[in-house]
Amino acid sequence: MKNSLYHIPKIKNTDKNNFVLIAGPCIIEGEQMALDIAGKVIEITDKLGIPYIFKGSFKKANRSRVDSFTSIGEEKSLEILKKVGDTYNIPTTTDIHENEHAALAAKYVDVLQIPAFLIRQTDLLVAAAKTGKYITLKKGQFLSPEAMQFAAQKIKDSGNENYAIIDRGSSFGYHDLIVDYRGIPTMKQYAPVVLDVTHSLQQPNQTSGVTGGRPDMIETIAKAGIAVGADGIFIETHPQPSKALSDGANMLNINFLEDLLEKLVKIRKAIL
């Protein structure tokens, strides 16, 4: 395949024909925490032969309330992401929110992620594409799978052939999201497709102003995603989700990750 997640620099275990895992904390909370999470996930993914990309947001610009945590510092967080990548020789990714973030983050990470709420922002997509980095495009909760071909085309028209789509569910009522698994094969016509399991289980617009979630459904959503042919799985994970500084309500406890991935690898092998 000309455009493949396997083309991302430093990605390992590509000889196993396995799905790609994008995983890490919602946001960078500190250097040791990031290194510890990455180290544990690498141990699991190397054992199971899964290509792995470490994910951590250097800043959370989309917050429900003005007092929600956003960052320990932009440059500090980006430096931590680079240290994770350099220490373990693995690819790293972070989401960007402003045009200027594209060139800035590109100095530190291997993959730039466009958030779902910003997927229609043409200037942001073009700025990301022109860095030459691999780009992941989160499907807007408000978009059909078919509409994602136009976001992908913006990256291609900007001279970048390396991009993937991340599905993270669609709006369903005021307080919930739903995954339409028909969208995965549809979007695979345009680019490799990753299923963002944990964000698909968010329950936004809570009266408290803090997004809820259904982590008990992570295994169900992930299994279905692999079964219908997703090229990758996106999971935010943390050693203590209840104490996480962002999105703790829908994150997977890292102690449960290996068991889940073992099951997903078996499904992957069964459908090939």
Phi, psi and omega in degrees: 000129184300313179255113184219148174297336179291348180277355181293132181305141174072002182288139186245173177062029181282353179276356185268354182054042182257169173289158178267140176252125169253117186207151178162187180286159176302312183224150177291119181258343181171161185294309184296321178300316180295316179296321180294316179296312180300316181299319180291319180293321178299318179302318181288313185291325176294322178296322184262357179071041182252126173296136189229137174236125178279133180241138172198131178284134176274342176200141175252104182272335182263096182236149180287325183231154183292338181266007178288147181294138181239325183186153171272000184132128187297305182297319180299316181294319179295322177296324177293318177301317178296320180296321176300313180297318181288320183296316185255358182054052178233158175286150178231157180218152175211158179268148179240153186233343181231154181306320183291338180293334185300303181295324180296305183294329181298340178286343189242332186238169183262337184226132176256130181253131176265121181295155183301318182292345184249011188293340178270358183280094186304313182300323180293316179296318180294317179299319178295313182301321185287351174287342183083358179284160172292138184242133170249134186246110178286128178292127177299141178301340185261004183250151172281158175304321182298328182291342182289345177297331182283325174295316179298321182294328178298320178294314181296317180293342178270008175091014181243121183262002186247102182203158177219162178252139175245119176274136179224032177086169181234150180301136182218097186073198184268338190235019185206164175235159177220143177264122174262103186291348173294336182291333183294306176296330177298310184286339177293348173290338186254332185185166170302149184235130176249139175260118176277096187292311188289321178287335175293343181257010174292153172235089185284176173062035176286151183296339179283345185082006177242123183297136177267188180190173179230070181299340178294345181260003183303312182299317181299311182295317181295316179300315181296321179299314178295321183297328180266007170101020176301139179281342181201167179232136179247122182223123172275133186221153188202146178292334179218078184307325182294342180252003180296148183279350179204137174058029179298334185292339182237009180277157177266132173297128186300337179292344179261358188292315184298315180300318179296313183294325176301318179292320181293322178298320178297319178295316179303313180296326183290331184266350181280000000 
